[in-house]
Amino acid sequence: MFGLREHVAAVAAALPPGVELYYAAKANPDAEVLRAVAAHVHGFEVASGGEFAHVREAVPGKPIAFGGPGKTPSELAEAVGSKVHRLHVESEQETHRVAALARATGRTVDVLLRANPPIELPGTGPAALTMGGLATPFGMDPEVLDRCAKLLADEPRVRLRGLHAHLASGLGPDDLGEVAARLLAWADAWAARNGVDLRELNVGGGMAVDYATPEARFDWAAYGKALGGLVRPGGPVLRVEPGRAVAAYHGWYVTDVLDVKHSRGQAFAVVRGGTHHLRTPVARGHAQPFAVLARDSWPYAWPRPSTSGEPVTVVGQLCTPKDVLAARVPVTGAVRAGDRLVFAMAGAYAWNISHRDFLMHEPPTFHYLAGAGGRT
């Protein structure tokens, strides 16, 4: 986790007053990661009852926003009963359930309605993942939001604080700033039409992370400046909830090369582990960046399997051709059996989303690195 605290502190410093920073625990819910970022974020976003309980135990007392499209009745009951800081309501039925729970328990709950507004995404760059503005299981269309606003107007124990929308992922600061501006304009008009006091607007995450250029970083200063132009006296608090853009850069996956082989003119390096430890490259369809750490000892009598001067495909131990960490990547120097590979940018959506029980291989071990002065 070396540098994680410094990175999230810089992110927080780039955001102006009137903008709140929540960490999306789904990106990496490791308890040490949660504790490392806790001092620099306003709260945490979770998307299941399991995440809710885990985050509450790891960082007790921090505000939690509970989202996700498929909340069970028991999860909603736990959220209302535990007085979650914000509950992101995803559907009309969920609105009815929350209202019924509030009446039955006598508890007051603060909610944001998740919106699927008719907003076009900016065209300056492709989104890696689109989650709003089209047919989607996430959030509610405007006419459904209208009905929910009317329903909650008669429910004094369910306080409608505003809206939540996460429309796309993988956008740069200019595009994300434009998305926030369009969303705020639409939310203002919707709130005025429905007589809603818009106190909060959660504009989601979606900050671009470039796996092809590990040294690149999202320009938080530019995004903070764009959001600052939207903050106004008496206007809604804006909230952002990055996950990958906080954690991705601060984890490494280190493994050994078990074998090097050739097939039909292509070189393959077979490593200990694979996508059951680090599923990110398969999930996103990219080559995970890595470096080779040479290990010169070779204690066996037979020739050492190796390749040099040609592209290498790095694969794992699983019985599937999809177990690929990096495909046909040019490598400077040799890759040999017994060498070690270090994969960068493995701090988000890695072990926690991997199909870890397939073939029942051993899990990875975890080590937490401290920087100068013991900082982690």
Contacts in CASP RR format, 6 or more apart in sequence:
PFRMAT RR
TARGET T0000
AUTHOR 0000-0000-0000
METHOD contacts of the structure
MODEL  1
MFGLREHVAAVAAALPPGVELYYAAKANPDAEVLRAVAAHVHGFEVASGG
EFAHVREAVPGKPIAFGGPGKTPSELAEAVGSKVHRLHVESEQETHRVAA
LARATGRTVDVLLRANPPIELPGTGPAALTMGGLATPFGMDPEVLDRCAK
LLADEPRVRLRGLHAHLASGLGPDDLGEVAARLLAWADAWAARNGVDLRE
LNVGGGMAVDYATPEARFDWAAYGKALGGLVRPGGPVLRVEPGRAVAAYH
GWYVTDVLDVKHSRGQAFAVVRGGTHHLRTPVARGHAQPFAVLARDSWPY
AWPRPSTSGEPVTVVGQLCTPKDVLAARVPVTGAVRAGDRLVFAMAGAYA
WNISHRDFLMHEPPTFHYLAGAGGRT
1 32 0 8 1.000
1 33 0 8 1.000
1 36 0 8 1.000
1 250 0 8 1.000
1 251 0 8 1.000
1 368 0 8 1.000
1 369 0 8 1.000
1 376 0 8 1.000
2 250 0 8 1.000
2 369 0 8 1.000
2 370 0 8 1.000
2 371 0 8 1.000
2 376 0 8 1.000
3 250 0 8 1.000
3 371 0 8 1.000
3 375 0 8 1.000
3 376 0 8 1.000
4 33 0 8 1.000
4 36 0 8 1.000
4 37 0 8 1.000
4 246 0 8 1.000
4 247 0 8 1.000
4 250 0 8 1.000
4 376 0 8 1.000
5 36 0 8 1.000
5 37 0 8 1.000
5 39 0 8 1.000
5 40 0 8 1.000
5 375 0 8 1.000
5 376 0 8 1.000
6 375 0 8 1.000
7 246 0 8 1.000
7 249 0 8 1.000
7 250 0 8 1.000
8 23 0 8 1.000
8 36 0 8 1.000
8 37 0 8 1.000
8 40 0 8 1.000
8 41 0 8 1.000
8 246 0 8 1.000
9 40 0 8 1.000
10 220 0 8 1.000
11 21 0 8 1.000
11 40 0 8 1.000
11 220 0 8 1.000
11 242 0 8 1.000
11 245 0 8 1.000
11 246 0 8 1.000
12 21 0 8 1.000
12 40 0 8 1.000
12 41 0 8 1.000
14 220 0 8 1.000
14 221 0 8 1.000
14 223 0 8 1.000
14 224 0 8 1.000
15 21 0 8 1.000
15 220 0 8 1.000
15 224 0 8 1.000
15 227 0 8 1.000
15 240 0 8 1.000
16 224 0 8 1.000
16 225 0 8 1.000
16 227 0 8 1.000
16 228 0 8 1.000
16 231 0 8 1.000
17 231 0 8 1.000
18 228 0 8 1.000
18 231 0 8 1.000
18 237 0 8 1.000
18 238 0 8 1.000
19 224 0 8 1.000
19 227 0 8 1.000
19 228 0 8 1.000
19 231 0 8 1.000
19 237 0 8 1.000
19 238 0 8 1.000
19 239 0 8 1.000
19 240 0 8 1.000
20 42 0 8 1.000
20 43 0 8 1.000
20 237 0 8 1.000
20 238 0 8 1.000
20 239 0 8 1.000
20 240 0 8 1.000
21 40 0 8 1.000
21 41 0 8 1.000
21 42 0 8 1.000
21 43 0 8 1.000
21 239 0 8 1.000
21 240 0 8 1.000
21 241 0 8 1.000
21 242 0 8 1.000
22 41 0 8 1.000
22 42 0 8 1.000
22 43 0 8 1.000
22 44 0 8 1.000
22 45 0 8 1.000
22 63 0 8 1.000
22 65 0 8 1.000
22 239 0 8 1.000
22 240 0 8 1.000
22 241 0 8 1.000
23 34 0 8 1.000
23 37 0 8 1.000
23 41 0 8 1.000
23 43 0 8 1.000
23 44 0 8 1.000
23 45 0 8 1.000
23 241 0 8 1.000
23 242 0 8 1.000
23 243 0 8 1.000
23 246 0 8 1.000
24 44 0 8 1.000
24 45 0 8 1.000
24 205 0 8 1.000
24 241 0 8 1.000
24 242 0 8 1.000
24 243 0 8 1.000
25 34 0 8 1.000
25 44 0 8 1.000
25 45 0 8 1.000
25 46 0 8 1.000
25 47 0 8 1.000
25 51 0 8 1.000
25 54 0 8 1.000
25 55 0 8 1.000
26 45 0 8 1.000
26 46 0 8 1.000
26 47 0 8 1.000
26 51 0 8 1.000
26 243 0 8 1.000
26 349 0 8 1.000
26 352 0 8 1.000
27 242 0 8 1.000
27 243 0 8 1.000
27 244 0 8 1.000
27 246 0 8 1.000
27 247 0 8 1.000
27 248 0 8 1.000
27 347 0 8 1.000
27 348 0 8 1.000
27 349 0 8 1.000
28 243 0 8 1.000
28 247 0 8 1.000
28 347 0 8 1.000
28 348 0 8 1.000
28 349 0 8 1.000
28 350 0 8 1.000
28 352 0 8 1.000
29 51 0 8 1.000
29 54 0 8 1.000
29 55 0 8 1.000
29 352 0 8 1.000
30 352 0 8 1.000
30 366 0 8 1.000
31 54 0 8 1.000
31 57 0 8 1.000
31 58 0 8 1.000
32 368 0 8 1.000
32 376 0 8 1.000
33 247 0 8 1.000
33 347 0 8 1.000
34 44 0 8 1.000
34 55 0 8 1.000
34 58 0 8 1.000
34 59 0 8 1.000
35 58 0 8 1.000
35 59 0 8 1.000
36 376 0 8 1.000
37 246 0 8 1.000
38 59 0 8 1.000
38 62 0 8 1.000
41 62 0 8 1.000
42 63 0 8 1.000
42 239 0 8 1.000
43 62 0 8 1.000
43 63 0 8 1.000
43 64 0 8 1.000
43 65 0 8 1.000
43 85 0 8 1.000
44 55 0 8 1.000
44 59 0 8 1.000
44 62 0 8 1.000
44 63 0 8 1.000
44 64 0 8 1.000
44 65 0 8 1.000
45 64 0 8 1.000
45 65 0 8 1.000
45 67 0 8 1.000
45 241 0 8 1.000
46 52 0 8 1.000
46 54 0 8 1.000
46 55 0 8 1.000
46 64 0 8 1.000
46 65 0 8 1.000
46 66 0 8 1.000
46 67 0 8 1.000
47 66 0 8 1.000
47 67 0 8 1.000
47 68 0 8 1.000
48 68 0 8 1.000
48 75 0 8 1.000
49 66 0 8 1.000
49 75 0 8 1.000
49 78 0 8 1.000
49 79 0 8 1.000
52 64 0 8 1.000
52 66 0 8 1.000
52 75 0 8 1.000
52 78 0 8 1.000
52 79 0 8 1.000
52 82 0 8 1.000
52 84 0 8 1.000
55 62 0 8 1.000
55 64 0 8 1.000
56 64 0 8 1.000
56 82 0 8 1.000
63 85 0 8 1.000
63 86 0 8 1.000
64 84 0 8 1.000
64 85 0 8 1.000
64 86 0 8 1.000
65 84 0 8 1.000
65 85 0 8 1.000
65 86 0 8 1.000
65 87 0 8 1.000
65 88 0 8 1.000
65 112 0 8 1.000
65 202 0 8 1.000
65 239 0 8 1.000
65 241 0 8 1.000
66 75 0 8 1.000
66 79 0 8 1.000
66 84 0 8 1.000
66 86 0 8 1.000
66 87 0 8 1.000
66 88 0 8 1.000
67 87 0 8 1.000
67 88 0 8 1.000
67 90 0 8 1.000
67 114 0 8 1.000
67 164 0 8 1.000
68 88 0 8 1.000
68 90 0 8 1.000
68 138 0 8 1.000
69 90 0 8 1.000
69 91 0 8 1.000
69 137 0 8 1.000
69 138 0 8 1.000
69 139 0 8 1.000
70 90 0 8 1.000
71 79 0 8 1.000
71 90 0 8 1.000
71 94 0 8 1.000
73 97 0 8 1.000
76 87 0 8 1.000
76 94 0 8 1.000
76 97 0 8 1.000
76 98 0 8 1.000
76 101 0 8 1.000
77 101 0 8 1.000
79 87 0 8 1.000
79 109 0 8 1.000
80 87 0 8 1.000
80 98 0 8 1.000
80 101 0 8 1.000
80 102 0 8 1.000
80 105 0 8 1.000
80 107 0 8 1.000
80 109 0 8 1.000
81 101 0 8 1.000
81 105 0 8 1.000
81 107 0 8 1.000
83 107 0 8 1.000
83 108 0 8 1.000
83 109 0 8 1.000
84 109 0 8 1.000
85 110 0 8 1.000
86 110 0 8 1.000
86 111 0 8 1.000
86 112 0 8 1.000
86 161 0 8 1.000
86 200 0 8 1.000
86 202 0 8 1.000
87 98 0 8 1.000
87 109 0 8 1.000
87 110 0 8 1.000
87 111 0 8 1.000
87 112 0 8 1.000
88 111 0 8 1.000
88 112 0 8 1.000
88 113 0 8 1.000
88 114 0 8 1.000
88 164 0 8 1.000
88 202 0 8 1.000
89 95 0 8 1.000
89 98 0 8 1.000
89 111 0 8 1.000
89 112 0 8 1.000
89 113 0 8 1.000
89 114 0 8 1.000
89 148 0 8 1.000
90 114 0 8 1.000
90 138 0 8 1.000
90 139 0 8 1.000
90 140 0 8 1.000
91 139 0 8 1.000
91 140 0 8 1.000
91 144 0 8 1.000
92 140 0 8 1.000
92 144 0 8 1.000
92 147 0 8 1.000
92 148 0 8 1.000
92 151 0 8 1.000
95 113 0 8 1.000
95 148 0 8 1.000
95 151 0 8 1.000
95 152 0 8 1.000
96 151 0 8 1.000
98 109 0 8 1.000
98 111 0 8 1.000
98 158 0 8 1.000
99 151 0 8 1.000
99 152 0 8 1.000
99 155 0 8 1.000
99 157 0 8 1.000
99 158 0 8 1.000
101 107 0 8 1.000
101 109 0 8 1.000
102 108 0 8 1.000
102 109 0 8 1.000
102 155 0 8 1.000
102 157 0 8 1.000
102 158 0 8 1.000
103 155 0 8 1.000
103 157 0 8 1.000
106 157 0 8 1.000
107 157 0 8 1.000
108 157 0 8 1.000
108 158 0 8 1.000
108 159 0 8 1.000
109 157 0 8 1.000
109 158 0 8 1.000
109 159 0 8 1.000
110 159 0 8 1.000
110 161 0 8 1.000
111 152 0 8 1.000
111 158 0 8 1.000
111 159 0 8 1.000
111 160 0 8 1.000
111 161 0 8 1.000
111 162 0 8 1.000
112 160 0 8 1.000
112 161 0 8 1.000
112 162 0 8 1.000
112 163 0 8 1.000
112 164 0 8 1.000
112 200 0 8 1.000
112 202 0 8 1.000
113 139 0 8 1.000
113 140 0 8 1.000
113 145 0 8 1.000
113 148 0 8 1.000
113 149 0 8 1.000
113 160 0 8 1.000
113 162 0 8 1.000
113 163 0 8 1.000
113 164 0 8 1.000
114 138 0 8 1.000
114 139 0 8 1.000
114 140 0 8 1.000
114 163 0 8 1.000
114 164 0 8 1.000
114 165 0 8 1.000
115 139 0 8 1.000
115 140 0 8 1.000
115 142 0 8 1.000
115 145 0 8 1.000
115 163 0 8 1.000
115 164 0 8 1.000
115 165 0 8 1.000
115 187 0 8 1.000
115 190 0 8 1.000
116 132 0 8 1.000
116 133 0 8 1.000
116 136 0 8 1.000
116 138 0 8 1.000
116 139 0 8 1.000
116 140 0 8 1.000
116 141 0 8 1.000
116 165 0 8 1.000
117 132 0 8 1.000
117 133 0 8 1.000
117 142 0 8 1.000
117 165 0 8 1.000
117 167 0 8 1.000
117 183 0 8 1.000
117 186 0 8 1.000
117 187 0 8 1.000
117 190 0 8 1.000
118 133 0 8 1.000
118 142 0 8 1.000
118 186 0 8 1.000
119 133 0 8 1.000
119 167 0 8 1.000
119 179 0 8 1.000
119 182 0 8 1.000
119 183 0 8 1.000
119 186 0 8 1.000
120 133 0 8 1.000
120 182 0 8 1.000
121 127 0 8 1.000
121 130 0 8 1.000
121 133 0 8 1.000
121 167 0 8 1.000
121 168 0 8 1.000
121 171 0 8 1.000
121 175 0 8 1.000
121 179 0 8 1.000
122 171 0 8 1.000
122 174 0 8 1.000
122 175 0 8 1.000
122 178 0 8 1.000
122 179 0 8 1.000
123 175 0 8 1.000
124 174 0 8 1.000
124 175 0 8 1.000
125 171 0 8 1.000
125 172 0 8 1.000
125 175 0 8 1.000
127 168 0 8 1.000
127 169 0 8 1.000
127 170 0 8 1.000
127 171 0 8 1.000
128 168 0 8 1.000
128 169 0 8 1.000
128 170 0 8 1.000
128 208 0 8 1.000
128 284 0 8 1.000
129 168 0 8 1.000
129 169 0 8 1.000
129 170 0 8 1.000
129 206 0 8 1.000
130 167 0 8 1.000
130 168 0 8 1.000
131 138 0 8 1.000
131 166 0 8 1.000
131 167 0 8 1.000
131 168 0 8 1.000
131 169 0 8 1.000
132 138 0 8 1.000
132 139 0 8 1.000
132 165 0 8 1.000
132 166 0 8 1.000
132 167 0 8 1.000
132 168 0 8 1.000
133 167 0 8 1.000
138 166 0 8 1.000
140 148 0 8 1.000
142 190 0 8 1.000
145 163 0 8 1.000
145 190 0 8 1.000
145 194 0 8 1.000
146 193 0 8 1.000
146 194 0 8 1.000
149 160 0 8 1.000
149 194 0 8 1.000
149 195 0 8 1.000
149 196 0 8 1.000
150 194 0 8 1.000
152 158 0 8 1.000
152 160 0 8 1.000
160 196 0 8 1.000
161 199 0 8 1.000
161 200 0 8 1.000
162 187 0 8 1.000
162 191 0 8 1.000
162 196 0 8 1.000
162 198 0 8 1.000
162 199 0 8 1.000
162 200 0 8 1.000
162 201 0 8 1.000
162 236 0 8 1.000
163 187 0 8 1.000
163 190 0 8 1.000
163 191 0 8 1.000
163 198 0 8 1.000
163 200 0 8 1.000
163 201 0 8 1.000
163 202 0 8 1.000
164 201 0 8 1.000
164 202 0 8 1.000
164 204 0 8 1.000
165 183 0 8 1.000
165 187 0 8 1.000
165 201 0 8 1.000
165 202 0 8 1.000
165 203 0 8 1.000
165 204 0 8 1.000
166 202 0 8 1.000
166 203 0 8 1.000
166 204 0 8 1.000
166 205 0 8 1.000
166 206 0 8 1.000
166 241 0 8 1.000
167 179 0 8 1.000
167 183 0 8 1.000
168 179 0 8 1.000
168 206 0 8 1.000
169 205 0 8 1.000
169 206 0 8 1.000
169 244 0 8 1.000
170 206 0 8 1.000
170 207 0 8 1.000
170 208 0 8 1.000
170 209 0 8 1.000
171 179 0 8 1.000
171 206 0 8 1.000
171 207 0 8 1.000
171 208 0 8 1.000
172 207 0 8 1.000
172 208 0 8 1.000
172 218 0 8 1.000
172 219 0 8 1.000
172 223 0 8 1.000
173 207 0 8 1.000
173 218 0 8 1.000
173 219 0 8 1.000
173 220 0 8 1.000
173 222 0 8 1.000
173 223 0 8 1.000
173 224 0 8 1.000
173 226 0 8 1.000
174 222 0 8 1.000
174 226 0 8 1.000
176 203 0 8 1.000
176 205 0 8 1.000
176 206 0 8 1.000
176 207 0 8 1.000
176 223 0 8 1.000
176 226 0 8 1.000
177 223 0 8 1.000
177 226 0 8 1.000
177 227 0 8 1.000
178 226 0 8 1.000
179 203 0 8 1.000
180 203 0 8 1.000
180 226 0 8 1.000
180 227 0 8 1.000
180 230 0 8 1.000
180 238 0 8 1.000
181 226 0 8 1.000
181 230 0 8 1.000
183 201 0 8 1.000
183 203 0 8 1.000
184 201 0 8 1.000
184 203 0 8 1.000
184 230 0 8 1.000
184 236 0 8 1.000
184 238 0 8 1.000
187 198 0 8 1.000
187 201 0 8 1.000
187 236 0 8 1.000
188 198 0 8 1.000
190 196 0 8 1.000
191 197 0 8 1.000
191 198 0 8 1.000
198 235 0 8 1.000
198 236 0 8 1.000
199 235 0 8 1.000
199 236 0 8 1.000
199 237 0 8 1.000
200 236 0 8 1.000
200 237 0 8 1.000
200 238 0 8 1.000
200 239 0 8 1.000
201 236 0 8 1.000
201 237 0 8 1.000
201 238 0 8 1.000
201 239 0 8 1.000
202 238 0 8 1.000
202 239 0 8 1.000
202 240 0 8 1.000
202 241 0 8 1.000
203 238 0 8 1.000
203 239 0 8 1.000
203 240 0 8 1.000
204 239 0 8 1.000
204 240 0 8 1.000
204 241 0 8 1.000
205 240 0 8 1.000
205 241 0 8 1.000
205 242 0 8 1.000
205 243 0 8 1.000
205 245 0 8 1.000
206 242 0 8 1.000
206 244 0 8 1.000
206 245 0 8 1.000
207 218 0 8 1.000
207 223 0 8 1.000
207 242 0 8 1.000
207 244 0 8 1.000
207 245 0 8 1.000
208 218 0 8 1.000
208 245 0 8 1.000
209 218 0 8 1.000
209 244 0 8 1.000
209 245 0 8 1.000
209 248 0 8 1.000
209 345 0 8 1.000
209 348 0 8 1.000
210 216 0 8 1.000
211 280 0 8 1.000
211 281 0 8 1.000
211 284 0 8 1.000
211 286 0 8 1.000
211 287 0 8 1.000
211 288 0 8 1.000
211 289 0 8 1.000
211 345 0 8 1.000
212 286 0 8 1.000
212 287 0 8 1.000
212 289 0 8 1.000
214 249 0 8 1.000
214 289 0 8 1.000
214 344 0 8 1.000
214 345 0 8 1.000
217 249 0 8 1.000
218 245 0 8 1.000
227 238 0 8 1.000
227 240 0 8 1.000
230 238 0 8 1.000
231 238 0 8 1.000
243 348 0 8 1.000
244 348 0 8 1.000
244 349 0 8 1.000
246 348 0 8 1.000
247 347 0 8 1.000
247 348 0 8 1.000
248 345 0 8 1.000
248 346 0 8 1.000
248 347 0 8 1.000
248 348 0 8 1.000
248 349 0 8 1.000
249 344 0 8 1.000
249 345 0 8 1.000
249 347 0 8 1.000
250 347 0 8 1.000
251 344 0 8 1.000
251 345 0 8 1.000
251 346 0 8 1.000
251 347 0 8 1.000
251 350 0 8 1.000
252 342 0 8 1.000
252 343 0 8 1.000
252 344 0 8 1.000
252 346 0 8 1.000
252 347 0 8 1.000
253 277 0 8 1.000
253 278 0 8 1.000
253 288 0 8 1.000
253 342 0 8 1.000
253 343 0 8 1.000
253 346 0 8 1.000
253 350 0 8 1.000
253 364 0 8 1.000
254 340 0 8 1.000
254 341 0 8 1.000
254 342 0 8 1.000
254 343 0 8 1.000
255 271 0 8 1.000
255 272 0 8 1.000
255 273 0 8 1.000
255 274 0 8 1.000
255 277 0 8 1.000
255 340 0 8 1.000
255 341 0 8 1.000
255 343 0 8 1.000
256 271 0 8 1.000
256 272 0 8 1.000
256 338 0 8 1.000
256 339 0 8 1.000
256 340 0 8 1.000
256 341 0 8 1.000
257 269 0 8 1.000
257 270 0 8 1.000
257 271 0 8 1.000
257 335 0 8 1.000
257 336 0 8 1.000
257 337 0 8 1.000
257 338 0 8 1.000
257 339 0 8 1.000
257 340 0 8 1.000
257 341 0 8 1.000
258 270 0 8 1.000
258 271 0 8 1.000
258 272 0 8 1.000
258 317 0 8 1.000
258 337 0 8 1.000
258 338 0 8 1.000
259 269 0 8 1.000
259 270 0 8 1.000
259 305 0 8 1.000
259 337 0 8 1.000
260 267 0 8 1.000
260 268 0 8 1.000
260 269 0 8 1.000
260 270 0 8 1.000
260 305 0 8 1.000
260 306 0 8 1.000
260 307 0 8 1.000
260 335 0 8 1.000
260 336 0 8 1.000
260 337 0 8 1.000
261 267 0 8 1.000
261 268 0 8 1.000
261 270 0 8 1.000
261 305 0 8 1.000
262 268 0 8 1.000
262 307 0 8 1.000
266 311 0 8 1.000
266 313 0 8 1.000
266 328 0 8 1.000
267 307 0 8 1.000
267 310 0 8 1.000
267 311 0 8 1.000
267 312 0 8 1.000
267 313 0 8 1.000
267 335 0 8 1.000
268 312 0 8 1.000
268 313 0 8 1.000
268 314 0 8 1.000
268 315 0 8 1.000
269 307 0 8 1.000
269 312 0 8 1.000
269 313 0 8 1.000
269 314 0 8 1.000
269 315 0 8 1.000
269 335 0 8 1.000
269 341 0 8 1.000
270 315 0 8 1.000
270 316 0 8 1.000
270 317 0 8 1.000
271 314 0 8 1.000
271 315 0 8 1.000
271 316 0 8 1.000
271 317 0 8 1.000
271 325 0 8 1.000
271 341 0 8 1.000
272 316 0 8 1.000
272 317 0 8 1.000
273 316 0 8 1.000
273 317 0 8 1.000
273 361 0 8 1.000
273 364 0 8 1.000
274 315 0 8 1.000
274 316 0 8 1.000
274 317 0 8 1.000
274 318 0 8 1.000
274 323 0 8 1.000
274 325 0 8 1.000
275 281 0 8 1.000
275 282 0 8 1.000
275 316 0 8 1.000
275 318 0 8 1.000
275 322 0 8 1.000
275 323 0 8 1.000
275 324 0 8 1.000
275 325 0 8 1.000
275 354 0 8 1.000
275 355 0 8 1.000
276 318 0 8 1.000
276 323 0 8 1.000
276 354 0 8 1.000
276 355 0 8 1.000
276 356 0 8 1.000
276 357 0 8 1.000
276 358 0 8 1.000
276 359 0 8 1.000
276 361 0 8 1.000
277 350 0 8 1.000
277 351 0 8 1.000
277 354 0 8 1.000
277 356 0 8 1.000
277 363 0 8 1.000
277 364 0 8 1.000
278 288 0 8 1.000
278 325 0 8 1.000
278 343 0 8 1.000
278 346 0 8 1.000
278 350 0 8 1.000
278 351 0 8 1.000
278 354 0 8 1.000
279 349 0 8 1.000
279 350 0 8 1.000
279 353 0 8 1.000
279 354 0 8 1.000
279 355 0 8 1.000
280 288 0 8 1.000
280 345 0 8 1.000
280 346 0 8 1.000
280 348 0 8 1.000
280 349 0 8 1.000
280 350 0 8 1.000
280 353 0 8 1.000
281 287 0 8 1.000
281 288 0 8 1.000
281 324 0 8 1.000
281 325 0 8 1.000
281 326 0 8 1.000
282 322 0 8 1.000
282 323 0 8 1.000
282 324 0 8 1.000
283 349 0 8 1.000
283 353 0 8 1.000
287 325 0 8 1.000
287 326 0 8 1.000
287 327 0 8 1.000
287 329 0 8 1.000
288 325 0 8 1.000
288 326 0 8 1.000
288 343 0 8 1.000
288 344 0 8 1.000
288 345 0 8 1.000
288 346 0 8 1.000
289 326 0 8 1.000
289 343 0 8 1.000
289 344 0 8 1.000
289 345 0 8 1.000
290 314 0 8 1.000
290 325 0 8 1.000
290 326 0 8 1.000
290 329 0 8 1.000
290 341 0 8 1.000
290 342 0 8 1.000
290 343 0 8 1.000
290 344 0 8 1.000
291 341 0 8 1.000
291 342 0 8 1.000
291 344 0 8 1.000
292 331 0 8 1.000
292 333 0 8 1.000
292 334 0 8 1.000
292 335 0 8 1.000
292 339 0 8 1.000
292 340 0 8 1.000
292 341 0 8 1.000
293 339 0 8 1.000
293 340 0 8 1.000
293 341 0 8 1.000
293 342 0 8 1.000
294 334 0 8 1.000
294 336 0 8 1.000
294 339 0 8 1.000
295 338 0 8 1.000
295 339 0 8 1.000
295 340 0 8 1.000
298 304 0 8 1.000
298 336 0 8 1.000
298 337 0 8 1.000
298 338 0 8 1.000
304 336 0 8 1.000
304 337 0 8 1.000
304 338 0 8 1.000
305 336 0 8 1.000
305 337 0 8 1.000
306 334 0 8 1.000
306 335 0 8 1.000
306 336 0 8 1.000
306 337 0 8 1.000
307 334 0 8 1.000
307 335 0 8 1.000
307 336 0 8 1.000
308 333 0 8 1.000
308 334 0 8 1.000
308 335 0 8 1.000
309 330 0 8 1.000
309 331 0 8 1.000
309 333 0 8 1.000
309 334 0 8 1.000
311 328 0 8 1.000
311 329 0 8 1.000
311 330 0 8 1.000
311 331 0 8 1.000
312 326 0 8 1.000
312 328 0 8 1.000
312 329 0 8 1.000
312 331 0 8 1.000
312 335 0 8 1.000
313 324 0 8 1.000
313 326 0 8 1.000
313 327 0 8 1.000
313 328 0 8 1.000
313 329 0 8 1.000
314 324 0 8 1.000
314 325 0 8 1.000
314 326 0 8 1.000
314 329 0 8 1.000
314 341 0 8 1.000
315 323 0 8 1.000
315 324 0 8 1.000
315 325 0 8 1.000
316 323 0 8 1.000
316 324 0 8 1.000
316 325 0 8 1.000
317 323 0 8 1.000
317 359 0 8 1.000
317 361 0 8 1.000
318 358 0 8 1.000
318 359 0 8 1.000
319 359 0 8 1.000
325 343 0 8 1.000
335 341 0 8 1.000
351 363 0 8 1.000
351 364 0 8 1.000
356 363 0 8 1.000
368 376 0 8 1.000
369 376 0 8 1.000
370 376 0 8 1.000
END
